[in-house]
Amino acid sequence: MKKYEFIGVKTDNNPVTNAFLSEHRRIISAKAEEGYRYIGFIPTKQGASGKTVELDLIFGTEV
């Protein structure tokens, strides 16, 4: 049986410049140390211009 975990991440969204992720690498490394495997991401919120401003990182592990 597989177990999945979703962790929400917000971008540093500035309407004048591009949005940047700053926390994703730390989260992925921390979850790997806990035995989880990074599976992918799902955009959960987009700004008016269409760029992703919030997303869920998806992790999985065998239970």
Backbone as XML, in Angstrom:
<?xml version="1.0"?>
<chain id="A" units="angstrom">
  <residue number="1" name="MET">
    <atom name="N" x="0.850" y="-1.182" z="0.000"/>
    <atom name="CA" x="0.000" y="0.000" z="0.000"/>
    <atom name="C" x="0.895" y="1.244" z="0.000"/>
  </residue>
  <residue number="2" name="LYS">
    <atom name="N" x="0.506" y="2.226" z="-0.789"/>
    <atom name="CA" x="1.276" y="3.465" z="-0.854"/>
    <atom name="C" x="0.617" y="4.540" z="-0.007"/>
  </residue>
  <residue number="3" name="LYS">
    <atom name="N" x="1.459" y="5.382" z="0.551"/>
    <atom name="CA" x="0.992" y="6.522" z="1.329"/>
    <atom name="C" x="1.498" y="7.786" z="0.621"/>
  </residue>
  <residue number="4" name="TYR">
    <atom name="N" x="0.604" y="8.753" z="0.453"/>
    <atom name="CA" x="0.970" y="10.007" z="-0.204"/>
    <atom name="C" x="0.833" y="11.166" z="0.771"/>
  </residue>
  <residue number="5" name="GLU">
    <atom name="N" x="1.687" y="12.153" z="0.607"/>
    <atom name="CA" x="1.611" y="13.360" z="1.423"/>
    <atom name="C" x="1.736" y="14.563" z="0.496"/>
  </residue>
  <residue number="6" name="PHE">
    <atom name="N" x="0.936" y="15.578" z="0.746"/>
    <atom name="CA" x="0.936" y="16.805" z="-0.047"/>
    <atom name="C" x="1.363" y="17.960" z="0.848"/>
  </residue>
  <residue number="7" name="ILE">
    <atom name="N" x="2.298" y="18.767" z="0.370"/>
    <atom name="CA" x="2.772" y="19.920" z="1.126"/>
    <atom name="C" x="2.615" y="21.155" z="0.251"/>
  </residue>
  <residue number="8" name="GLY">
    <atom name="N" x="1.863" y="22.140" z="0.737"/>
    <atom name="CA" x="1.635" y="23.370" z="-0.015"/>
    <atom name="C" x="2.834" y="24.300" z="0.036"/>
  </residue>
  <residue number="9" name="VAL">
    <atom name="N" x="3.145" y="24.917" z="-1.094"/>
    <atom name="CA" x="4.252" y="25.862" z="-1.206"/>
    <atom name="C" x="3.738" y="27.091" z="-1.931"/>
  </residue>
  <residue number="10" name="LYS">
    <atom name="N" x="4.071" y="28.268" z="-1.403"/>
    <atom name="CA" x="3.716" y="29.524" z="-2.064"/>
    <atom name="C" x="4.961" y="30.122" z="-2.688"/>
  </residue>
  <residue number="11" name="THR">
    <atom name="N" x="4.792" y="30.749" z="-3.836"/>
    <atom name="CA" x="5.920" y="31.425" z="-4.471"/>
    <atom name="C" x="6.044" y="32.828" z="-3.886"/>
  </residue>
  <residue number="12" name="ASP">
    <atom name="N" x="7.228" y="33.386" z="-4.033"/>
    <atom name="CA" x="7.453" y="34.777" z="-3.662"/>
    <atom name="C" x="6.939" y="35.585" z="-4.841"/>
  </residue>
  <residue number="13" name="ASN">
    <atom name="N" x="5.650" y="35.917" z="-4.800"/>
    <atom name="CA" x="4.986" y="36.487" z="-5.965"/>
    <atom name="C" x="5.062" y="38.018" z="-5.953"/>
  </residue>
  <residue number="14" name="ASN">
    <atom name="N" x="5.707" y="38.549" z="-6.953"/>
    <atom name="CA" x="5.793" y="39.981" z="-7.148"/>
    <atom name="C" x="5.169" y="40.264" z="-8.511"/>
  </residue>
  <residue number="15" name="PRO">
    <atom name="N" x="4.110" y="41.078" z="-8.576"/>
    <atom name="CA" x="3.431" y="41.292" z="-9.853"/>
    <atom name="C" x="4.299" y="41.922" z="-10.943"/>
  </residue>
  <residue number="16" name="VAL">
    <atom name="N" x="5.392" y="42.554" z="-10.555"/>
    <atom name="CA" x="6.247" y="43.213" z="-11.539"/>
    <atom name="C" x="7.299" y="42.249" z="-12.099"/>
  </residue>
  <residue number="17" name="THR">
    <atom name="N" x="7.806" y="41.361" z="-11.241"/>
    <atom name="CA" x="8.846" y="40.417" z="-11.670"/>
    <atom name="C" x="8.280" y="38.999" z="-11.683"/>
  </residue>
  <residue number="18" name="ASN">
    <atom name="N" x="9.110" y="38.048" z="-11.994"/>
    <atom name="CA" x="8.700" y="36.648" z="-11.989"/>
    <atom name="C" x="8.528" y="36.143" z="-10.563"/>
  </residue>
  <residue number="19" name="ALA">
    <atom name="N" x="7.747" y="35.077" z="-10.415"/>
    <atom name="CA" x="7.578" y="34.429" z="-9.120"/>
    <atom name="C" x="8.740" y="33.453" z="-8.907"/>
  </residue>
  <residue number="20" name="PHE">
    <atom name="N" x="9.215" y="33.355" z="-7.685"/>
    <atom name="CA" x="10.326" y="32.466" z="-7.361"/>
    <atom name="C" x="9.945" y="31.537" z="-6.219"/>
  </residue>
  <residue number="21" name="LEU">
    <atom name="N" x="10.364" y="30.280" z="-6.332"/>
    <atom name="CA" x="10.246" y="29.340" z="-5.223"/>
    <atom name="C" x="11.531" y="29.422" z="-4.418"/>
  </residue>
  <residue number="22" name="SER">
    <atom name="N" x="11.408" y="29.408" z="-3.116"/>
    <atom name="CA" x="12.611" y="29.437" z="-2.291"/>
    <atom name="C" x="12.657" y="28.280" z="-1.302"/>
  </residue>
  <residue number="23" name="GLU">
    <atom name="N" x="11.538" y="27.637" z="-1.071"/>
    <atom name="CA" x="11.444" y="26.646" z="-0.013"/>
    <atom name="C" x="11.427" y="25.211" z="-0.524"/>
  </residue>
  <residue number="24" name="HIS">
    <atom name="N" x="11.192" y="24.989" z="-1.798"/>
    <atom name="CA" x="10.958" y="23.646" z="-2.323"/>
    <atom name="C" x="12.134" y="22.689" z="-2.138"/>
  </residue>
  <residue number="25" name="ARG">
    <atom name="N" x="13.344" y="23.155" z="-2.312"/>
    <atom name="CA" x="14.502" y="22.263" z="-2.189"/>
    <atom name="C" x="14.673" y="21.773" z="-0.758"/>
  </residue>
  <residue number="26" name="ARG">
    <atom name="N" x="14.464" y="22.651" z="0.195"/>
    <atom name="CA" x="14.568" y="22.256" z="1.603"/>
    <atom name="C" x="13.516" y="21.209" z="1.943"/>
  </residue>
  <residue number="27" name="ILE">
    <atom name="N" x="12.291" y="21.425" z="1.477"/>
    <atom name="CA" x="11.200" y="20.485" z="1.753"/>
    <atom name="C" x="11.486" y="19.127" z="1.115"/>
  </residue>
  <residue number="28" name="ILE">
    <atom name="N" x="11.913" y="19.110" z="-0.136"/>
    <atom name="CA" x="12.200" y="17.850" z="-0.826"/>
    <atom name="C" x="13.318" y="17.094" z="-0.116"/>
  </residue>
  <residue number="29" name="SER">
    <atom name="N" x="14.370" y="17.777" z="0.300"/>
    <atom name="CA" x="15.471" y="17.122" z="1.019"/>
    <atom name="C" x="15.008" y="16.568" z="2.364"/>
  </residue>
  <residue number="30" name="ALA">
    <atom name="N" x="14.214" y="17.340" z="3.090"/>
    <atom name="CA" x="13.726" y="16.892" z="4.403"/>
    <atom name="C" x="12.836" y="15.659" z="4.266"/>
  </residue>
  <residue number="31" name="LYS">
    <atom name="N" x="11.948" y="15.654" z="3.272"/>
    <atom name="CA" x="11.065" y="14.505" z="3.081"/>
    <atom name="C" x="11.862" y="13.272" z="2.634"/>
  </residue>
  <residue number="32" name="ALA">
    <atom name="N" x="12.921" y="13.453" z="1.838"/>
    <atom name="CA" x="13.764" y="12.330" z="1.424"/>
    <atom name="C" x="14.432" y="11.694" z="2.640"/>
  </residue>
  <residue number="33" name="GLU">
    <atom name="N" x="14.864" y="12.506" z="3.595"/>
    <atom name="CA" x="15.466" y="11.979" z="4.820"/>
    <atom name="C" x="14.452" y="11.183" z="5.641"/>
  </residue>
  <residue number="34" name="GLU">
    <atom name="N" x="13.166" y="11.489" z="5.491"/>
    <atom name="CA" x="12.112" y="10.759" z="6.192"/>
    <atom name="C" x="11.688" y="9.501" z="5.428"/>
  </residue>
  <residue number="35" name="GLY">
    <atom name="N" x="12.303" y="9.250" z="4.276"/>
    <atom name="CA" x="11.993" y="8.057" z="3.502"/>
    <atom name="C" x="10.959" y="8.249" z="2.412"/>
  </residue>
  <residue number="36" name="TYR">
    <atom name="N" x="10.559" y="9.491" z="2.168"/>
    <atom name="CA" x="9.591" y="9.769" z="1.109"/>
    <atom name="C" x="10.299" y="10.014" z="-0.214"/>
  </residue>
  <residue number="37" name="ARG">
    <atom name="N" x="9.609" y="9.729" z="-1.297"/>
    <atom name="CA" x="10.113" y="9.967" z="-2.645"/>
    <atom name="C" x="9.303" y="11.099" z="-3.260"/>
  </residue>
  <residue number="38" name="TYR">
    <atom name="N" x="9.994" y="12.050" z="-3.880"/>
    <atom name="CA" x="9.303" y="13.147" z="-4.563"/>
    <atom name="C" x="8.632" y="12.588" z="-5.807"/>
  </residue>
  <residue number="39" name="ILE">
    <atom name="N" x="7.332" y="12.860" z="-5.973"/>
    <atom name="CA" x="6.578" y="12.350" z="-7.121"/>
    <atom name="C" x="6.320" y="13.447" z="-8.149"/>
  </residue>
  <residue number="40" name="GLY">
    <atom name="N" x="5.987" y="14.642" z="-7.706"/>
    <atom name="CA" x="5.695" y="15.728" z="-8.638"/>
    <atom name="C" x="4.990" y="16.862" z="-7.927"/>
  </residue>
  <residue number="41" name="PHE">
    <atom name="N" x="4.332" y="17.712" z="-8.703"/>
    <atom name="CA" x="3.613" y="18.843" z="-8.107"/>
    <atom name="C" x="2.321" y="19.098" z="-8.866"/>
  </residue>
  <residue number="42" name="ILE">
    <atom name="N" x="1.404" y="19.762" z="-8.167"/>
    <atom name="CA" x="0.129" y="20.170" z="-8.759"/>
    <atom name="C" x="-0.042" y="21.665" z="-8.496"/>
  </residue>
  <residue number="43" name="PRO">
    <atom name="N" x="-0.191" y="22.483" z="-9.538"/>
    <atom name="CA" x="-0.489" y="23.901" z="-9.310"/>
    <atom name="C" x="-1.858" y="24.017" z="-8.637"/>
  </residue>
  <residue number="44" name="THR">
    <atom name="N" x="-1.948" y="24.777" z="-7.557"/>
    <atom name="CA" x="-3.211" y="24.918" z="-6.840"/>
    <atom name="C" x="-3.790" y="26.330" z="-6.902"/>
  </residue>
  <residue number="45" name="LYS">
    <atom name="N" x="-2.963" y="27.299" z="-7.312"/>
    <atom name="CA" x="-3.469" y="28.676" z="-7.442"/>
    <atom name="C" x="-2.640" y="29.386" z="-8.492"/>
  </residue>
  <residue number="46" name="GLN">
    <atom name="N" x="-3.338" y="30.113" z="-9.370"/>
    <atom name="CA" x="-2.662" y="30.896" z="-10.387"/>
    <atom name="C" x="-3.002" y="32.370" z="-10.216"/>
  </residue>
  <residue number="47" name="GLY">
    <atom name="N" x="-2.049" y="33.228" z="-10.571"/>
    <atom name="CA" x="-2.272" y="34.658" z="-10.534"/>
    <atom name="C" x="-3.039" y="35.117" z="-11.761"/>
  </residue>
  <residue number="48" name="ALA">
    <atom name="N" x="-3.335" y="36.397" z="-11.814"/>
    <atom name="CA" x="-4.120" y="36.964" z="-12.916"/>
    <atom name="C" x="-3.440" y="36.785" z="-14.269"/>
  </residue>
  <residue number="49" name="SER">
    <atom name="N" x="-2.102" y="36.766" z="-14.281"/>
    <atom name="CA" x="-1.376" y="36.603" z="-15.542"/>
    <atom name="C" x="-1.230" y="35.135" z="-15.946"/>
  </residue>
  <residue number="50" name="GLY">
    <atom name="N" x="-1.681" y="34.221" z="-15.107"/>
    <atom name="CA" x="-1.609" y="32.795" z="-15.419"/>
    <atom name="C" x="-0.438" y="32.065" z="-14.803"/>
  </residue>
  <residue number="51" name="LYS">
    <atom name="N" x="0.484" y="32.790" z="-14.138"/>
    <atom name="CA" x="1.611" y="32.076" z="-13.536"/>
    <atom name="C" x="1.188" y="31.428" z="-12.218"/>
  </residue>
  <residue number="52" name="THR">
    <atom name="N" x="1.812" y="30.318" z="-11.903"/>
    <atom name="CA" x="1.502" y="29.581" z="-10.686"/>
    <atom name="C" x="2.043" y="30.334" z="-9.484"/>
  </residue>
  <residue number="53" name="VAL">
    <atom name="N" x="1.192" y="30.562" z="-8.488"/>
    <atom name="CA" x="1.634" y="31.241" z="-7.274"/>
    <atom name="C" x="1.565" y="30.336" z="-6.043"/>
  </residue>
  <residue number="54" name="GLU">
    <atom name="N" x="0.843" y="29.210" z="-6.142"/>
    <atom name="CA" x="0.827" y="28.213" z="-5.085"/>
    <atom name="C" x="0.782" y="26.835" z="-5.728"/>
  </residue>
  <residue number="55" name="LEU">
    <atom name="N" x="1.454" y="25.873" z="-5.091"/>
    <atom name="CA" x="1.454" y="24.513" z="-5.603"/>
    <atom name="C" x="1.586" y="23.526" z="-4.458"/>
  </residue>
  <residue number="56" name="ASP">
    <atom name="N" x="1.196" y="22.288" z="-4.724"/>
    <atom name="CA" x="1.381" y="21.199" z="-3.771"/>
    <atom name="C" x="2.504" y="20.314" z="-4.272"/>
  </residue>
  <residue number="57" name="LEU">
    <atom name="N" x="3.504" y="20.070" z="-3.414"/>
    <atom name="CA" x="4.521" y="19.080" z="-3.705"/>
    <atom name="C" x="3.961" y="17.735" z="-3.261"/>
  </residue>
  <residue number="58" name="ILE">
    <atom name="N" x="4.153" y="16.689" z="-4.074"/>
    <atom name="CA" x="3.592" y="15.370" z="-3.777"/>
    <atom name="C" x="4.737" y="14.407" z="-3.459"/>
  </residue>
  <residue number="59" name="PHE">
    <atom name="N" x="4.579" y="13.695" z="-2.344"/>
    <atom name="CA" x="5.576" y="12.712" z="-1.902"/>
    <atom name="C" x="4.890" y="11.387" z="-1.669"/>
  </residue>
  <residue number="60" name="GLY">
    <atom name="N" x="5.610" y="10.308" z="-1.879"/>
    <atom name="CA" x="5.035" y="8.988" z="-1.660"/>
    <atom name="C" x="6.017" y="8.079" z="-0.944"/>
  </residue>
  <residue number="61" name="THR">
    <atom name="N" x="5.464" y="7.075" z="-0.267"/>
    <atom name="CA" x="6.270" y="6.061" z="0.393"/>
    <atom name="C" x="5.450" y="4.788" z="0.485"/>
  </residue>
  <residue number="62" name="GLU">
    <atom name="N" x="6.124" y="3.657" z="0.618"/>
    <atom name="CA" x="5.441" y="2.390" z="0.827"/>
    <atom name="C" x="5.141" y="2.277" z="2.323"/>
  </residue>
  <residue number="63" name="VAL">
    <atom name="N" x="3.931" y="1.828" z="2.635"/>
    <atom name="CA" x="3.531" y="1.687" z="4.047"/>
    <atom name="C" x="3.692" y="0.252" z="4.459"/>
  </residue>
</chain>
